[in-house]
Amino acid sequence: MIIRSKKKKKTVSKIVTITVFIAIITAAYLTGRLMPRGLADKYSSEVFPFLSSLPQKISALTDVSLTEITVVVLGCLALPLFLVWLVLLVKKALTRGAGKFLYKSFRNVLAVAMVVLIIFEMMHGINYRRTPARTLMGLGQTKISFEDYCEAFEWSYREMVKARKELKEDENGVAQISTDFEETARYASDVIDTFCASYGIAKYKCYTRPKSVRLSHYWSYTYIVGMYNPAYGEANVNTDYMDATTIPSTICHELCHTKGFANETDCNLVGALACLTSDRADFRYCGYYTVFISLLGQIENLKKTKGFKYDYKVKDDEIRPVARDTQAANDYWKKIDKEVEDIQKRFGINITEKANDANNKFLQSNGEKEGTDTYNVPENVYVDFYIKYVSSGSHGNA
């Protein structure tokens, strides 16, 4: 009876341990998805800045991507550790200890998952529930006419070509970023702080050091150009191709995550708007280029579907440099596509598609029902920004 009682207690203890871990994991998951918006707003503006400040300061001590190091190390250790685990499992099975070994393995996995999930929710997940930045700025609510689209489009075009004329070019006539990555990243941090404070969407300031990823070329296979690591409070940027039409807004996008914004629409929006309100020509060019391309597509769509008439004449000498920049970027991604196709032929895996599927599921699991479509900023939001803050002359140098 005593022996059976001890075994029964151990069994109950194991069941309780597993149950507690699963309960905590479930609670953490649900908390990050069911938290009321008002409470999430208070968390993102008051608690998150305090919690994220320490890892951000530690990460800022070096220009090396801690995220990249972690991924590489874990990637190299994954297979060897799994093989060691299999060997141990076989040994335990031969001595009738496989059950206990599997229990401990499962328990440890749950413990790690619990810690990781709690850190993720505290450093990022809860921020998905906050009031969107576009709502805080009062954007996207105004009824927009076709004429409004056209006026905003002309504004973005004028400012884009104006900023483009101030940029240096390489031997192929392609626009170049004004400074090296480190200085550009430092400047971007100031730009985001200034923009968020000026428009009242995140008043606190924080310095985060965006990191250039050394293995960016291979990262490009995923078509991902930036990533925020919640655990380290680290903004990582793909710098394989320093595209003047995207790099400034990409850096600003990742910095928005460090400011407590999780929604991808918000980060793309704030990133672009912060760029076009900058006093640096390369940042302004990137911001206005983003708005210009977005509105151009929408206007063409409205012309086809609604029958609207609009024919805005552009000067060849103004648009040709922009076309060179666009073509250079397209050429880079065509090379990446070719390399991805070669890998698919050899191994049967399309890295780009797999990465997109994984990212889509990740976003959906965090309550973003549209998945990767949340990266798209509704064009009317840009137009609304022009109406409320530019044409009215109510704000800054946008």
C-alpha angles and dihedrals in degrees: 000000000000093000092048091048092054092049090048091051091050091049092049090047091053092048091049092049093051091043092052093050092049091046092052092047091050092047092050091048094049094043091058091052105036101041111126114252094240092054091045090053091053091047095049094047100040113017103032095056090055095046095045097045096080099050090042091054092047092048091049091062091080137033090218115105107245088192092058092049091050093049093048094046094046090044091054094045098043099083097040092049091048091051091049089051091051092050091050090048091054091049091049090048091055090054094042092250097113094106094055091044093051091048092053091046092051091045092052092048090052091048092053092044090051094052093044093049094048091050091047094051093047094046101037120344098073090052089069087072097055124106108278117255091236089057092049088053092047093241130148096030100090121095104246123208126207088250089057090054091051094048092049090046092054090048092052091047095051094048093043095055090042092056092042091059089061095057128096119238135215124233090282094053094253119144118255132209110255097233140018120281096263093055092041090052093048091050092048090057090056091046093054093045091050095046095047092048093044094052095039099240100116115005099182120090125222133172114226120175109221111218129222110224113228094208092051094130092062090040087060088069086075092050087231112135100180141018136189117214107206094194093059097027084233129155112209123194132196105231101172089113116025095210111187090208094059116013098081093049091043092055091046090048092056091045089056088063089055088053091059102267114129102167110098094215090057093048094049091046097047091041092056096042092048089054095052092049091052125111092225116092095218092054092046091048091053093047096048091042089056092051092042094053092045095050093042090059093047094048092050089049092051091048091054099041101034101029095237117165120227131146115173112185117222125195116244094222090054101045098037094076090050090050090053091054091049093048092049090053091047090051091053093052091045088059090050090049090052092053091047090051090051091052091048091053091052101040105017094238126117103208094193094054094044092050092049092049091049092048091047092053091045092055093044091051087058094055097268096130094185092058114195090000086078087078087073115092113212107246093226089066091062090047091048090052090053092050097045102038110018114032090038090052090226099132142040130288100318 
